[in-house]
């Protein structure tokens, strides 16, 4: 979506009688916002009452996830190996099923260099991948993805995690160890669909995210700082999981809202950050919340607004997919947040 247009006076429109009509009055900004707020429930109602036509994609066969005993630092290499074996078997099954794209994605995850904390190739697929030495890490960033993230699109998510890991390695002080956890731990909604406008998927994902953080705390030293970096719909997941969560920082990027009116409504002791790039289409999402047809639609207050109260940082010209782009202001600031360098974060 391009830059917002600028209203300019329109010339008089000739009347068939020959008498010029006066220019049509320009709508007031407040009236335009009110119309957008009124339009959202109508669109969502149509989406809920009149489902989109089209057949669902058939499930791709895959083995059940590996059954692992309680994870400890000593058992971590065995867990990585078991999950890689699962990914390799899922790749073989997907290839036999004729889905070469899924087979390629899973084959990449099965490579000896990949560290899979968990893997499930069934349906859209789930995976939790570790970049770096988790057991000895001083700083850990957990990436929580937004809509349209699955095993089929995992390569894109992995690139974001790898970009952050490289930037952290560049900025970390000598001797410090960093790790990134790419958490595709829930079934993300589609960008075009009604689920992306409700908290239902986030409500189901939040207990899984809490369980992951507890697992990370058991695997890492007591001194380790953990930051949640939450993109798009992933920010709704982080907000639902935030209450009492043992993390140091929560960063919301490209967020449509969290469902909370203010940072205080998240009930977290963590520092809460927010950013939105100037080319991110999510700026045009109405920040409303309403009860509709047995669910809630919309996520309320804009996280980068003063009313919300987050620490707003600079994301420059990032578009919705550009927050982890190498060399970007957004990526640099996310790395500084992860490293606990709050004073160095450039403000938005």
Protein Blocks (a to p, Z undefined) as FASTA:
>chain_A
ZZddddddddddddfklpacdddddddfklmmmmmmmmmmmmmmmmmmmccedddddddd
dddddddddddfklmmmmmmmmmmmmmmmmmmmmmnopaklmmmmmmmmpmkbccfbdcf
ehjbpadddedjfklpcbdcdddddehiafklmmmmmmmmmmmmmmmmmmpcghiacddd
dddfbccddfbdjklmpcklmmmmmmmmmmmmmmmmmmpcfklccddddehjlmmmmmmm
mgopacfbdcdehiabjhiabfklnopabdcdddddfklmklmpccddddeehiaedjbj
afkbmklopacddekjacfklmmgghiaklmmmmmmmnopmmlpccZZ
